[in-house]
Amino acid sequence: MTSDYAYSYLSVAVLGLADIAFVLAVLGVSRLVQRRHAYPEKLTPYECGIEPTGDSWSPFAVRYYIYALLFVIFDVEAVFLYPWAMVYRDLGMTGFIEMMIFIFVLLLGLFYAWGKDALEWT
């Protein structure tokens, strides 16, 4: 019985090594056939065609980061609505009440963020 487990792990290990070999081969071929023409315009950071000015490590407003985090949080939470909608009839009143509590908590978070002006872009 242990040989069956060893064979299963061996096949996974061989597949993993084949994956690594494939990635290395593709990267190696890419390195061999790529063109290398480095000129100053190509080496500058791309900023919509505008010449970059200032330090790249300049501070930025944390507001944009918070805005992005809020978007991700509410977007991920909204994903939970789809499976609930698919089994809505099977859940009955208990499932409906639980989802209303879930939506209420989401709305509380939204109103809190709105009250703290976290949804203002500028």
C-alpha positions in Angstrom: 0.0 0.0 0.0 2.9 2.4 0.7 4.1 1.8 -2.9 0.8 3.3 -4.2 1.4 6.4 -2.2 5.0 6.6 -3.2 4.0 6.3 -6.9 1.4 9.1 -6.5 4.0 11.4 -5.0 6.6 10.4 -7.6 4.2 11.4 -10.4 3.5 14.8 -8.7 7.3 15.4 -8.3 8.0 14.4 -12.0 5.2 16.8 -13.1 6.6 19.6 -11.0 10.1 19.1 -12.4 8.7 19.0 -15.9 6.9 22.3 -15.2 10.1 23.9 -13.9 12.0 22.6 -16.9 9.4 24.0 -19.3 9.5 27.5 -17.7 13.3 27.6 -17.8 13.3 26.4 -21.4 10.8 29.1 -22.5 12.7 31.8 -20.6 16.0 30.6 -22.1 14.6 30.7 -25.7 13.2 34.1 -25.1 16.5 35.4 -23.9 18.2 34.0 -27.0 15.9 35.5 -29.5 15.1 38.9 -28.0 16.5 42.1 -29.4 18.8 44.2 -27.2 18.8 47.8 -28.3 19.0 49.9 -25.1 18.8 53.6 -25.8 18.1 56.4 -23.3 14.4 56.8 -24.2 13.8 53.2 -23.8 15.4 53.1 -20.3 13.3 55.9 -18.9 10.2 55.1 -16.9 7.0 55.4 -19.0 4.7 58.2 -17.9 2.3 58.8 -20.8 5.0 60.2 -23.0 5.9 62.9 -20.5 9.4 63.3 -19.4 9.6 62.1 -15.8 10.3 64.7 -13.2 11.1 64.4 -9.5 12.0 61.5 -7.3 10.2 58.2 -7.9 10.0 57.7 -4.1 8.0 60.8 -3.5 5.2 60.4 -0.9 1.7 59.9 -2.2 -1.7 60.4 -0.6 -2.7 57.4 1.5 -6.3 58.2 0.4 -5.8 56.4 -2.9 -4.6 53.3 -1.1 -7.6 53.3 1.2 -9.9 53.9 -1.7 -8.4 50.8 -3.5 -8.6 48.7 -0.4 -12.3 49.6 0.1 -13.0 48.7 -3.5 -11.4 45.3 -3.1 -13.2 44.6 0.2 -16.6 45.5 -1.2 -15.9 43.7 -4.5 -14.9 40.5 -2.7 -17.9 40.7 -0.4 -20.2 41.2 -3.4 -19.0 37.9 -4.8 -20.8 36.2 -1.9 -24.1 37.4 -3.3 -24.0 35.2 -6.4 -23.9 31.8 -4.7 -26.6 32.9 -2.3 -28.8 34.0 -5.2 -28.3 30.5 -6.8 -29.6 28.6 -3.8 -32.0 31.3 -2.5 -35.1 29.1 -2.8 -33.5 26.2 -0.9 -32.4 28.4 2.0 -35.9 29.7 3.0 -36.5 32.5 5.4 -33.4 31.7 7.5 -31.1 32.2 4.5 -32.9 35.4 3.6 -32.5 36.8 7.1 -28.8 35.8 7.3 -28.1 37.5 3.9 -30.0 40.7 5.0 -27.7 40.8 8.1 -24.7 40.4 5.8 -25.9 43.2 3.6 -26.6 45.4 6.6 -23.1 44.9 7.9 -21.8 45.8 4.4 -23.9 48.9 4.4 -22.7 49.9 7.9 -19.1 49.6 6.6 -20.0 51.7 3.5 -21.7 54.4 5.6 -18.7 54.4 8.0 -16.3 54.9 5.1 -18.5 57.5 3.6 -18.7 59.4 6.9 -14.9 59.3 7.2 -14.6 60.8 3.6 -12.7 57.7 2.5 -14.7 57.6 -0.7 -13.5 61.1 -1.8 -11.0 60.7 -4.6 -9.2 64.0 -4.2 
